[in-house]
Amino acid sequence: EGRIDAALTLVDGQPGPFRADVDADIASLAPFGAIAGLNLGGALSLDASAQGDLSDMTLTADLSATGTGLRSGIAAADPLLSGTSDLRVAVALDADGVLTIDRATFENPQLTAEVSGQGSADTGGSGRYDVRLANVGLLAPGINGPATASGTLSSSGNGWQIDTSLTGPGGMSGTTSGSFAQDFSTADLSINGSAPLELANGFIAPRLVDGLARFNLSLNGPLALNSLSGTVTSNGAGVTLPALRIRLAPMNVTAQLGGGRANITAETGVSNGGRITVSGPITLSAPFNANLGINLQRVVVAEPGFYETTVSGTVGLDGGLAGGANISGDLSLDAVEVRIPNTGGLSSGSLPSLVHINEPAEVRRTRDRAGLLRDMGD
């Protein structure tokens, strides 16, 4: 349901002043999903008006829109759209071709954003933005609290200058400053700050990581990992591996980035006991070729109630982490303790044809206690 009202005045047979008003109420966005290729949903009402003069290409326009129960079909975006969302935009274009964004705001219970600025194709321009997310936990479960980002973007016609900052919960902070080419094909940026490692948990579940990563990076060249250099560090981090029943902590990691690869130095304790160190380079593009040296220092490997041993030695990993890497090394095991449960499930485990030669007394006593001598008639 909608209404369009428009008028155009001709001056000496040429287009001159005009105005247009549009009102629309869309009960469901679902039918538009097939056109957009998205699983759209929700209701939308909008009111737009524009007026100007085609003789000198001047224009002022206002738009207001309200959506309820919006759905984009994008899993990462939909949690930000629940409730009522309001969009307000006011722009003006003058006879010199200067576009002014007086106001552009978006607001709902989860997200608020505001943009303003002024510029033209001939002289460039500048703009400012402010964004606030009410709860980072909507995107990264386990990290609760608001996050804000603000900054400026300007151009003089030969490129873009950017200056932005970010703050959030769990030690989240960051600044980015520098320049982009006019077509955004290359950049010269300084990127500094810190981020909670818990941001990754949604992608690696059921494994969990915790701690804080600090980064001091530069990007100089095309917008690609090969252009990135600098250092990423994390001290006192932890990784929980439920399937292996172990936790790696405290973990200290340093990654030196440059030339499309990261040189890694890492050390960690193991919850069962022992330490592990890792060092070597990893290529930052598929298949993520690596040449890592891994050192195990008295690492306790155990399955509670079944076995326990201590492993020491070195392992080398050479090749693609995405698959096909060669793993070789030299590991030594201290005393291996194996516990055989006293259950009926192993009563059929005798080996009648097995003959013990020069059997030590301790082994014979163990077999006797297990009833194997009687089972085998030995």
RODRENTOR-615928 format. One record per residue (C-alpha): z, x, y. Coordinates in nm, 4 decimals. Layout:
<nodes>
> c3, c1, c2
> Z, X, Y .
...
</nodes>
This chain:
<nodes>
> c3, c1, c2
> 0.0000, 0.0000, 0.0000 .
> -0.0986, 0.1461, 0.3342 .
> -0.2503, 0.1046, 0.6793 .
> -0.4872, 0.3180, 0.8869 .
> -0.5419, 0.2531, 1.2573 .
> -0.7802, 0.4824, 1.4474 .
> -0.9734, 0.4841, 1.7736 .
> -1.2250, 0.7238, 1.9340 .
> -1.3514, 0.7157, 2.2925 .
> -1.6986, 0.8409, 2.3836 .
> -1.7411, 1.0151, 2.7191 .
> -2.1028, 1.0375, 2.8362 .
> -2.2043, 0.9807, 2.4765 .
> -1.9876, 1.2665, 2.3455 .
> -1.6677, 1.2382, 2.1371 .
> -1.3612, 1.2504, 2.3583 .
> -1.0050, 1.1241, 2.3299 .
> -0.8913, 0.9920, 1.9919 .
> -0.5848, 0.8653, 1.8145 .
> -0.5002, 0.7830, 1.4553 .
> -0.2007, 0.6301, 1.2783 .
> -0.1426, 0.6177, 0.9043 .
> 0.1344, 0.4369, 0.7156 .
> 0.1618, 0.4368, 0.3357 .
> 0.4129, 0.3321, 0.0722 .
> 0.3457, 0.4645, -0.2763 .
> 0.5706, 0.3029, -0.5368 .
> 0.4830, 0.5605, -0.8034 .
> 0.3145, 0.8996, -0.7873 .
> 0.2450, 0.8966, -1.1611 .
> -0.1205, 0.7806, -1.1290 .
> -0.1913, 1.0841, -0.9103 .
> -0.0668, 1.3180, -1.1823 .
> -0.3971, 1.3119, -1.3692 .
> -0.5793, 1.4253, -1.0546 .
> -0.3339, 1.7069, -0.9859 .
> -0.2931, 1.8022, -1.3505 .
> 0.0844, 1.7566, -1.3224 .
> 0.3397, 1.5134, -1.4578 .
> 0.4150, 1.3619, -1.1166 .
> 0.6727, 1.0915, -1.0581 .
> 0.8843, 0.9198, -0.7947 .
> 0.8122, 0.7108, -0.4871 .
> 0.6804, 0.8261, -0.1493 .
> 0.6512, 0.6691, 0.1952 .
> 0.4822, 0.8396, 0.4886 .
> 0.4065, 0.7820, 0.8523 .
> 0.1607, 1.0055, 1.0372 .
> 0.0112, 0.9956, 1.3832 .
> -0.2295, 1.2173, 1.5755 .
> -0.3879, 1.2126, 1.9158 .
> -0.6023, 1.4514, 2.1109 .
> -0.9396, 1.5141, 2.2675 .
> -1.2416, 1.6342, 2.0705 .
> -1.4083, 1.7561, 2.3872 .
> -1.1649, 2.0473, 2.4205 .
> -1.0257, 2.0395, 2.0616 .
> -0.6696, 1.9650, 2.1650 .
> -0.4362, 1.7880, 1.9273 .
> -0.0776, 1.6777, 1.8749 .
> 0.0337, 1.5414, 1.5390 .
> 0.3514, 1.4180, 1.3769 .
> 0.4242, 1.3510, 1.0112 .
> 0.7306, 1.2081, 0.8459 .
> 0.7604, 1.1446, 0.4727 .
> 1.0425, 1.0337, 0.2451 .
> 1.0415, 1.0717, -0.1310 .
> 1.2889, 0.9371, -0.3862 .
> 1.3241, 1.0477, -0.7456 .
> 1.0427, 1.2974, -0.7050 .
> 0.9113, 1.4835, -1.0071 .
> 0.6538, 1.7621, -1.0037 .
> 0.6333, 1.8261, -1.3764 .
> 0.7290, 2.1904, -1.3094 .
> 1.0542, 2.2608, -1.4940 .
> 1.1776, 2.5191, -1.2433 .
> 1.1083, 2.2965, -0.9418 .
> 1.2242, 1.9540, -1.0564 .
> 1.6013, 2.0249, -1.0312 .
> 1.5417, 2.0877, -0.6592 .
> 1.3800, 1.7475, -0.6026 .
> 1.6414, 1.5001, -0.7242 .
> 1.7748, 1.2464, -0.4764 .
> 1.6040, 1.1642, -0.1465 .
> 1.3769, 1.4231, 0.0143 .
> 1.2688, 1.4103, 0.3798 .
> 0.9794, 1.6014, 0.5376 .
> 0.9244, 1.6172, 0.9155 .
> 0.6377, 1.8044, 1.0831 .
> 0.5281, 1.8245, 1.4488 .
> 0.2340, 2.0451, 1.5529 .
> 0.0147, 2.0918, 1.8593 .
> -0.3177, 2.2664, 1.9238 .
> -0.4136, 2.3591, 2.2806 .
> -0.7524, 2.4235, 2.4383 .
> -0.7189, 2.7998, 2.3807 .
> -0.6879, 2.7525, 2.0068 .
> -0.3155, 2.8252, 1.9936 .
> -0.1420, 2.6294, 1.7187 .
> 0.2263, 2.5601, 1.7711 .
> 0.4534, 2.4388, 1.4937 .
> 0.7282, 2.2745, 1.6940 .
> 0.9089, 2.1572, 1.3840 .
> 0.8563, 2.1637, 1.0088 .
> 1.1624, 2.0699, 0.8069 .
> 1.2314, 1.9711, 0.4475 .
> 1.5704, 1.8429, 0.3393 .
> 1.7360, 1.6968, 0.0324 .
> 2.0812, 1.7395, -0.1293 .
> 1.9758, 2.0638, -0.2964 .
> 1.7421, 2.2356, -0.0527 .
> 1.6857, 2.2613, 0.3209 .
> 1.4056, 2.4546, 0.4872 .
> 1.2832, 2.4911, 0.8444 .
> 0.9737, 2.6672, 0.9776 .
> 0.8580, 2.7175, 1.3369 .
> 0.6003, 2.9366, 1.5011 .
> 0.2945, 2.9810, 1.7182 .
> -0.0344, 3.1647, 1.6815 .
> -0.4118, 3.1724, 1.6987 .
> -0.6954, 3.3320, 1.5075 .
> -0.7782, 3.5578, 1.8044 .
> -0.4387, 3.6844, 1.9159 .
> -0.2218, 3.6493, 1.6052 .
> 0.1221, 3.4982, 1.6354 .
> 0.4730, 3.4811, 1.5013 .
> 0.6897, 3.2473, 1.3007 .
> 1.0398, 3.2081, 1.1674 .
> 1.1804, 3.0458, 0.8568 .
> 1.5270, 2.9499, 0.7314 .
> 1.5966, 2.8259, 0.3780 .
> 1.9239, 2.7213, 0.2140 .
> 1.9769, 2.6417, -0.1535 .
> 2.2997, 2.4470, -0.2069 .
> 2.3693, 2.5912, -0.5514 .
> 2.1929, 2.8830, -0.7202 .
> 2.3199, 2.7441, -1.0516 .
> 2.0361, 2.4902, -1.0397 .
> 1.7958, 2.7771, -1.1131 .
> 2.0291, 3.0283, -1.2803 .
> 2.3115, 2.8630, -1.4776 .
> 2.6372, 3.0521, -1.4498 .
> 2.5869, 3.1651, -1.0902 .
> 2.7378, 2.9019, -0.8634 .
> 2.7296, 2.8911, -0.4860 .
> 2.4826, 2.8600, -0.1989 .
> 2.2076, 3.1050, -0.1119 .
> 2.0310, 3.1474, 0.2209 .
> 1.7149, 3.3268, 0.3241 .
> 1.5812, 3.3763, 0.6748 .
> 1.3227, 3.5905, 0.8405 .
> 1.0274, 3.6371, 1.0682 .
> 0.6560, 3.6956, 1.0193 .
> 0.4284, 3.8153, 1.2980 .
> 0.0727, 3.9386, 1.3443 .
> -0.1263, 4.1001, 1.6221 .
> -0.4589, 4.0611, 1.4421 .
> -0.4442, 4.3968, 1.2593 .
> -0.1851, 4.3060, 0.9983 .
> 0.1415, 4.1260, 0.9402 .
> 0.4970, 4.2372, 1.0084 .
> 0.7789, 4.0925, 0.7989 .
> 1.1550, 4.1073, 0.8330 .
> 1.3645, 3.8944, 0.5992 .
> 1.7146, 3.8789, 0.4557 .
> 1.8834, 3.7016, 0.1637 .
> 2.2477, 3.6288, 0.0794 .
> 2.3991, 3.4472, -0.2151 .
> 2.6811, 3.4320, -0.4707 .
> 2.7766, 3.6962, -0.7239 .
> 2.6958, 3.9882, -0.4950 .
> 2.3431, 3.8684, -0.4195 .
> 2.1991, 4.0231, -0.1032 .
> 1.8747, 4.1757, 0.0084 .
> 1.6484, 4.2773, 0.2932 .
> 1.2739, 4.3233, 0.3026 .
> 1.0932, 4.4735, 0.6002 .
> 0.7567, 4.6290, 0.6658 .
> 0.3936, 4.5292, 0.6924 .
> 0.1059, 4.3630, 0.5062 .
> -0.2658, 4.4108, 0.5543 .
> -0.4352, 4.1235, 0.7345 .
> -0.5691, 3.9896, 0.4017 .
> -0.2400, 4.0645, 0.2189 .
> -0.4214, 4.3012, -0.0197 .
> -0.1853, 4.5933, 0.0504 .
> 0.1638, 4.6392, 0.1884 .
> 0.4108, 4.8984, 0.3110 .
> 0.7538, 4.7500, 0.2428 .
> 1.1154, 4.8586, 0.2162 .
> 1.3153, 4.6443, -0.0288 .
> 1.6904, 4.6927, -0.0568 .
> 1.9842, 4.4968, -0.1899 .
> 2.1642, 4.3793, -0.5011 .
> 2.1339, 4.0951, -0.7505 .
> 2.3585, 3.9586, -1.0269 .
> 2.2159, 4.0341, -1.3704 .
> 2.3142, 3.6833, -1.4824 .
> 1.9899, 3.5659, -1.3181 .
> 1.8157, 3.6803, -1.6377 .
> 2.0287, 3.4796, -1.8823 .
> 1.8049, 3.1749, -1.8751 .
> 1.5188, 3.3884, -2.0065 .
> 1.7017, 3.5851, -2.2787 .
> 1.9327, 3.3214, -2.4346 .
> 2.1299, 3.3304, -2.6588 .
> 2.1811, 3.6904, -2.5468 .
> 2.3857, 3.7313, -2.2280 .
> 2.3967, 3.9954, -1.9585 .
> 2.6463, 4.0345, -1.6747 .
> 2.6967, 4.2765, -1.3889 .
> 2.5241, 4.3724, -1.0677 .
> 2.1959, 4.5579, -1.0141 .
> 2.1452, 4.7533, -0.6915 .
> 1.7945, 4.8428, -0.5778 .
> 1.6481, 5.0720, -0.3155 .
> 1.2715, 5.0379, -0.3399 .
> 0.9474, 5.0940, -0.1510 .
> 0.6123, 4.9290, -0.2101 .
> 0.3198, 5.1198, -0.0652 .
> -0.0334, 5.0145, -0.1582 .
> -0.1772, 4.7192, -0.3507 .
> 0.0650, 4.4435, -0.4503 .
> 0.1185, 4.5847, -0.7998 .
> 0.3952, 4.7587, -0.9958 .
> 0.2022, 5.0864, -0.9711 .
> 0.2752, 5.0850, -0.5963 .
> 0.6503, 5.0494, -0.6454 .
> 0.8887, 5.3445, -0.6180 .
> 1.2613, 5.3929, -0.5788 .
> 1.5800, 5.3468, -0.7754 .
> 1.7527, 5.0600, -0.9562 .
> 2.1104, 5.1145, -1.0753 .
> 2.3790, 4.9122, -1.2478 .
> 2.7317, 5.0317, -1.3215 .
> 2.9817, 4.8519, -1.5412 .
> 2.7322, 4.5956, -1.6727 .
> 2.7592, 4.4252, -2.0099 .
> 2.5243, 4.2834, -2.2726 .
> 2.6388, 4.0379, -2.5405 .
> 2.4325, 4.0188, -2.8616 .
> 2.5647, 3.7205, -3.0612 .
> 2.3368, 3.7728, -3.3614 .
> 2.4727, 4.1253, -3.4072 .
> 2.8305, 4.0297, -3.3144 .
> 2.8563, 4.3135, -3.0662 .
> 2.8919, 4.3642, -2.6938 .
> 2.7598, 4.6664, -2.5100 .
> 2.9935, 4.7562, -2.2220 .
> 3.0619, 4.9126, -1.9866 .
> 2.6947, 4.9915, -1.9403 .
> 2.5669, 5.2302, -1.6719 .
> 2.1917, 5.2338, -1.6117 .
> 1.9672, 5.4191, -1.3671 .
> 1.5936, 5.3511, -1.3479 .
> 1.3789, 5.5780, -1.1315 .
> 1.0507, 5.3987, -1.0538 .
> 0.7240, 5.5641, -0.9591 .
> 0.3652, 5.5988, -1.0730 .
> 0.3722, 5.2757, -1.2705 .
> 0.6639, 5.3724, -1.4920 .
> 1.0432, 5.3774, -1.4980 .
> 1.2439, 5.6783, -1.6091 .
> 1.5549, 5.5376, -1.7726 .
> 1.8975, 5.6939, -1.8117 .
> 2.1589, 5.4674, -1.9710 .
> 2.4925, 5.4913, -2.1475 .
> 2.7185, 5.2250, -2.2909 .
> 3.0220, 5.1655, -2.5040 .
> 3.0027, 4.9480, -2.8146 .
> 3.2613, 4.6763, -2.8759 .
> 3.3167, 4.7828, -3.2392 .
> 3.3568, 5.1456, -3.1307 .
> 3.1395, 5.4378, -3.0278 .
> 2.8854, 5.5085, -2.7568 .
> 2.5068, 5.4941, -2.7163 .
> 2.2914, 5.6847, -2.4660 .
> 1.9226, 5.6258, -2.3927 .
> 1.6823, 5.8300, -2.1813 .
> 1.3091, 5.8504, -2.1243 .
> 1.0132, 5.6822, -1.9528 .
> 0.8796, 5.3267, -1.9941 .
> 0.5393, 5.2208, -1.8576 .
> 0.5658, 4.9068, -1.6434 .
> 0.2493, 4.7421, -1.7775 .
> 0.1569, 4.6109, -2.1224 .
> 0.1998, 4.7290, -2.3923 .
> 0.4958, 4.8961, -2.2145 .
> 0.4564, 5.2366, -2.3752 .
> 0.7817, 5.4273, -2.3994 .
> 0.9092, 5.7652, -2.5129 .
> 1.2822, 5.7127, -2.5506 .
> 1.5533, 5.9289, -2.6974 .
> 1.8494, 5.7293, -2.8326 .
> 2.1752, 5.9002, -2.9231 .
> 2.4482, 5.7275, -3.1253 .
> 2.7989, 5.8726, -3.1101 .
> 3.0294, 5.7383, -3.3813 .
> 2.9020, 5.3833, -3.3458 .
> 3.0912, 5.1466, -3.5751 .
> 2.8596, 4.9168, -3.7707 .
> 3.0394, 4.6385, -3.9535 .
> 3.0103, 4.2953, -4.1065 .
> 3.3695, 4.1677, -4.1068 .
> 3.4970, 4.1247, -4.4579 .
> 3.1958, 4.2939, -4.6211 .
> 3.1237, 4.6461, -4.4981 .
> 3.2046, 4.8998, -4.2296 .
> 3.0790, 5.2471, -4.1461 .
> 3.0361, 5.4840, -3.8536 .
> 2.6882, 5.6017, -3.7502 .
> 2.5997, 5.9134, -3.5507 .
> 2.2705, 6.0826, -3.4761 .
> 1.9498, 6.0543, -3.2744 .
> 1.6526, 5.8201, -3.2868 .
> 1.3205, 5.8511, -3.1056 .
> 1.1053, 5.5548, -3.0030 .
> 0.7457, 5.6375, -2.9160 .
> 0.4836, 5.3736, -2.8397 .
> 0.4491, 5.0204, -2.7089 .
> 0.7642, 4.8145, -2.6763 .
> 0.5462, 4.5055, -2.7173 .
> 0.4681, 4.6215, -3.0727 .
> 0.3450, 4.9175, -3.2720 .
> 0.5984, 5.1779, -3.1590 .
> 0.6969, 5.4594, -3.3948 .
> 1.0691, 5.4918, -3.4642 .
> 1.2034, 5.8074, -3.6239 .
> 1.5295, 5.9941, -3.6273 .
> 1.8174, 6.1473, -3.8149 .
> 2.1305, 5.9370, -3.8636 .
> 2.4433, 6.0210, -4.0567 .
> 2.6979, 5.7752, -4.1927 .
> 3.0641, 5.8550, -4.2307 .
> 3.2579, 5.6928, -4.5135 .
> 3.1053, 5.3558, -4.5990 .
> 3.3565, 5.0913, -4.6971 .
> 3.2139, 4.7953, -4.8883 .
> 3.4351, 4.4983, -4.9735 .
> 3.3303, 4.2754, -5.2646 .
> 3.4692, 3.9235, -5.2172 .
> 3.6878, 3.7994, -5.4997 .
> 3.4797, 3.4882, -5.5649 .
> 3.2962, 3.3430, -5.8586 .
> 2.9708, 3.3929, -5.6796 .
> 2.9449, 3.7516, -5.8094 .
> 3.0572, 3.6905, -6.1686 .
> 2.7012, 3.7198, -6.2959 .
> 2.6389, 4.0501, -6.1242 .
> 2.6976, 4.2849, -6.4215 .
> 2.4290, 4.5316, -6.5270 .
> 2.4540, 4.5650, -6.9093 .
> 2.1913, 4.8399, -6.9305 .
> 2.3546, 5.0591, -6.6675 .
> 2.5000, 5.3816, -6.8134 .
> 2.7415, 5.5930, -6.6069 .
> 2.7100, 5.9691, -6.6614 .
> 2.9961, 6.2001, -6.5624 .
> 3.1688, 5.9044, -6.4001 .
> 3.4521, 6.0106, -6.1631 .
> 3.7945, 5.8708, -6.2433 .
> 3.8159, 5.6841, -5.9114 .
> 3.4874, 5.5006, -5.9837 .
> 3.6048, 5.4034, -6.3311 .
> 3.9308, 5.2659, -6.1947 .
> 3.7355, 5.0597, -5.9398 .
> 3.5123, 4.9154, -6.2113 .
> 3.8158, 4.8415, -6.4255 .
> 3.9877, 4.6524, -6.1428 .
> 3.6688, 4.4552, -6.0849 .
> 3.6558, 4.3574, -6.4534 .
> 3.3243, 4.5319, -6.5075 .
> 3.4467, 4.7391, -6.7983 .
> 3.5395, 4.4262, -6.9905 .
> 3.2126, 4.2507, -6.8985 .
> 3.0080, 4.5462, -7.0235 .
> 3.2261, 4.6243, -7.3272 .
> 3.2840, 4.9732, -7.1866 .
</nodes>
